[in-house]
């Protein structure tokens, strides 16, 4: 790569604008470490006049990102729009076809089109880097691609969304409701102010688990139907009861190979308060890999916010400036295989089940009889009466059972007048 390097940034949201400021500030530091002079020659966003955290050079502003490629020879493009399709995909595609290296924190784009874009990058002998798409500032993708390259990884799991981890931690620490803590997270910039749905419903963590699977198992990005649940239905009551049981609620992403098949899932889990994962709190992320011969490896760091994300984006930039042209997913696209899906119905866990019921005689035995019918055996029962309202909360911890048994069993309670709401189910992490 030549000594003077032209850089463009498309998307000036929280991450894009922070990155722009970092590039201006750290030019000399980057040159010292790589011998290359970078120049930000173009920036693009929807609105030129929008009030931003840092000042922009309006002379290099483009309303139309595609025009940048007509006016400049761009060596490295940062895409931080964040869409899985539309402008994000088109602009990355155009850049790769123009033999421009691309760096993106866009997990939605990579989880959906990563295979196709990786092939395009390989064909044009340029880099497609996406370290910042998973776990903010933690260098997990580079660790899997390079540090653990000769290991056979069998499992990767962890806390992959800083927003949800912050919400669950704050609910427990401050005894506050989900809605109240969400508002706090939005004010602090951990959750999207408009629509934080993709964080809360598990989609964000799920896109990351798909990227981690592809890298860990040298596989194509899976399109398998999987269990994906968020934290919207977790109540303060569940957190308090879990606390009594020595447990804590965490949203976990899990990917592993079971009997040669790929199993991927994202859902809330009850974990032991004394476990490592049970003590990763606030906006922290943690990713754990299990492999041979290395055993267990743990990486932990901040997973939400523009600072940690920009740290990973700059690490990708330095890698490219040092002249490394690498396969985006660690090995050639031709060698990456598709792995058949594990049958989710056979996924086994102990369960936490919370029932809100009319406080009547026979209701508890009705519930336990139904569970027995579906081969779900009871390990522990906690019954809390609300005499004033003639209601009761029944919490049941079960022995291990399959996903299909739990699903079929709970469906029956929809029709029962004495069960006031559909039961809350949280899986215990095995």
Secondary structure, DSSP 8 states (H G I E B T S, - for coil): --SEEEEEEE--SHHHHHHHHHHHHTHHHHHHHHS-EEEEEEEE-S-SS---SS---GGGEESSGGGHHHH---SEEEE----SSHHHHHHHHHHHHTT-EEEE--HHHHHHHHHHHHHHHHHTT--EE-GGGSSTT--HHHIIIIITTTSEEEEEEEE--HHHHHHHHHHHHHT--HHHHHHHHHHTTSS-SS--HHHHTSHHHHHHHHHHHHHHTTB-------EE--STT--HHHHHHHHHTTEEEEEEEEEEEETTEEEEEEEEEEEETTSSGGG--TTEEEEEEEEETTEEEEEEEE-SSHHHHHHHHHHHHHHHHTT----TTSS-GGG-B---B--GGG-EE-EEEEEEEE--TTHHHHHHHHHHHTT--EEEEEEEEEGGGTEEEEEEEE--EEHHHHHHHHHHGGG-TTB-S--EEEEE--
